[in-house]
Amino acid sequence: MSASSRKHKADAPTSINFALVMCSTSRFTRAEEGRPVDDPSGALIAQKLKKAGHKLVFQALVPDDQEMIQRAVRKALETGDVEAVVLCGGTGIASTDVTIEAVTPMLKKVLPGFGELFRRISYESIGSAAIMTRSVAGISEGKAIFCIPGSIDAVKLCLDKLILPETAHIVKHAREKS
């Protein structure tokens, strides 16, 4: 890492306030029916954020519905404390996977490297199936947004290799005024 990169990261905040939006019709339906909701991916995200010294200050569970996903993201962004949003689930290629379609129009700046790197490191684990991953990240209203797959392995990979090491640096730059 260059001296400039080290300085930028050193100047970044040490603790970030995160929002988590889980996108899953089946989990949403169970919750609406008052049945227990098993959410190992959401629990893992919360655990990893806390262990890294970050705070989870907003959570939502929504079905695979573009309007409801956008509403949850807007609500998270309007929450004054939120600095980064993780959306988990709905990033595949099935007709019901609409997280990317919901979030992409909300991004003021797209970070193409996030999806590119995630697919590259996913390829090392799952081979050519990595081409079906539509993960995306970007900036909206000065806050970082990450759309990641809902599988446990994808959550571990995204958080450990990309989100946790880089979000503070991203947030630092997203806050900058011209």
C-alpha positions in Angstrom: 0.0 0.0 0.0 1.3 3.5 -0.9 2.0 6.1 1.7 -0.9 8.2 0.4 -3.3 5.2 0.7 -2.1 4.6 4.3 -2.6 8.2 5.2 -6.2 8.2 3.7 -7.1 5.1 5.7 -5.4 6.5 8.8 -7.6 9.6 8.6 -10.8 7.6 8.2 -13.2 7.1 11.1 -12.6 4.1 13.3 -16.3 3.3 13.9 -19.1 3.4 11.3 -22.8 3.4 11.9 -24.4 0.8 9.7 -27.9 0.0 8.5 -28.8 -3.5 7.4 -31.6 -4.3 5.0 -32.4 -8.0 4.5 -34.2 -8.6 1.2 -36.1 -11.9 1.5 -39.7 -12.6 0.6 -39.8 -15.9 2.5 -38.4 -14.4 5.7 -40.6 -11.3 5.4 -43.7 -13.5 5.0 -42.8 -15.6 8.0 -42.3 -12.4 10.0 -45.6 -11.0 8.8 -47.4 -14.2 9.9 -45.8 -13.9 13.3 -43.7 -17.1 12.8 -40.0 -17.3 13.9 -37.6 -16.0 11.3 -34.2 -17.7 11.0 -31.7 -15.3 9.5 -28.2 -16.6 9.8 -26.8 -14.2 7.2 -28.2 -11.1 9.0 -27.0 -12.4 12.4 -23.5 -13.0 10.9 -23.4 -9.4 9.5 -24.5 -8.0 12.8 -21.9 -10.1 14.7 -19.0 -9.1 12.3 -19.9 -5.4 12.4 -19.9 -5.4 16.2 -16.7 -7.4 16.4 -15.0 -4.9 14.1 -16.1 -2.0 16.4 -18.9 -0.7 14.3 -22.6 -0.1 15.3 -25.7 -1.5 13.7 -28.2 1.4 14.2 -30.9 0.5 11.7 -32.4 -2.8 10.6 -35.2 -3.7 8.2 -36.6 -6.9 6.6 -38.3 -6.4 3.3 -39.6 -8.7 0.6 -38.2 -8.9 -2.9 -40.1 -5.8 -4.0 -38.4 -2.8 -5.6 -40.6 -0.2 -4.0 -40.3 -1.7 -0.5 -36.5 -2.0 -0.9 -36.2 1.6 -2.0 -38.4 2.7 0.9 -36.2 0.9 3.4 -33.0 2.4 1.9 -34.5 5.9 1.9 -35.5 5.4 5.6 -32.0 4.2 6.5 -30.4 7.2 4.6 -32.7 9.6 6.4 -31.7 8.2 9.8 -29.1 10.8 10.8 -26.7 8.3 12.3 -26.4 5.9 9.3 -23.1 6.2 7.4 -23.2 2.9 5.4 -26.0 0.5 4.3 -25.7 -3.2 3.6 -28.5 -4.8 1.6 -28.3 -8.6 1.8 -30.1 -10.8 -0.6 -31.9 -10.5 -4.0 -28.7 -10.0 -6.0 -29.0 -13.2 -8.1 -30.5 -13.7 -11.6 -33.9 -15.1 -10.7 -36.9 -13.0 -11.8 -37.6 -12.2 -8.1 -34.1 -10.9 -7.5 -34.6 -7.1 -7.7 -32.3 -5.6 -5.1 -29.9 -4.3 -7.8 -32.7 -2.9 -9.9 -34.1 -1.1 -6.8 -30.8 0.3 -5.5 -28.9 1.2 -8.6 -31.0 4.3 -9.6 -30.5 5.6 -6.0 -26.7 5.6 -6.4 -25.1 9.0 -7.2 -21.7 7.3 -7.7 -21.2 3.6 -8.5 -18.1 1.8 -7.2 -17.6 -0.8 -10.0 -14.5 -2.2 -8.3 -16.7 -3.7 -5.5 -18.6 -6.0 -7.8 -15.5 -6.7 -9.9 -13.4 -7.7 -6.9 -16.2 -9.7 -5.3 -16.7 -11.7 -8.4 -12.9 -12.2 -8.7 -12.5 -13.5 -5.2 -15.7 -15.5 -5.5 -14.3 -17.2 -8.5 -11.5 -18.5 -6.4 -14.1 -20.3 -4.2 -16.9 -21.2 -6.4 -15.5 -21.1 -9.9 -17.5 -20.0 -13.0 -20.7 -19.6 -11.0 -19.3 -16.3 -9.8 -20.5 -14.7 -13.1 -24.1 -14.9 -11.7 -23.2 -12.6 -8.9 -24.6 -9.0 -9.4 -23.1 -7.4 -6.3 -22.9 -3.6 -6.5 -21.8 -0.7 -4.3 -21.9 3.0 -4.5 -22.6 6.3 -2.8 -25.9 8.0 -2.1 -26.3 11.1 -0.1 -22.7 10.9 1.1 -23.2 7.4 2.5 -21.8 4.0 1.3 -24.3 1.4 0.0 -23.4 -2.3 -0.5 -25.7 -4.9 -2.2 -24.4 -8.4 -1.4 -25.7 -11.9 -1.9 -27.6 -13.6 1.0 -25.6 -16.8 1.3 -23.4 -17.2 4.4 -20.3 -17.8 2.3 -20.9 -14.6 0.3 -21.6 -12.6 3.5 -18.3 -13.8 5.0 -16.4 -13.1 1.9 -17.9 -9.6 1.3 -17.5 -8.5 4.9 -14.0 -9.9 5.6 -12.4 -9.0 2.3 -14.1 -5.9 1.1 -16.7 -4.1 3.4 -14.9 -4.2 6.7 -11.4 -3.3 5.4 -12.6 -0.4 3.2 -15.9 1.1 4.4 -14.4 3.7 6.7 -12.1 4.9 3.9 -15.1 5.0 1.5 -17.2 6.9 4.1 -14.3 9.4 4.6 -14.3 10.3 0.9 -18.1 10.2 0.5 -18.3 12.9 3.2 -15.9 15.3 1.5 -17.3 18.5 0.0 -15.8 20.0 -3.1 
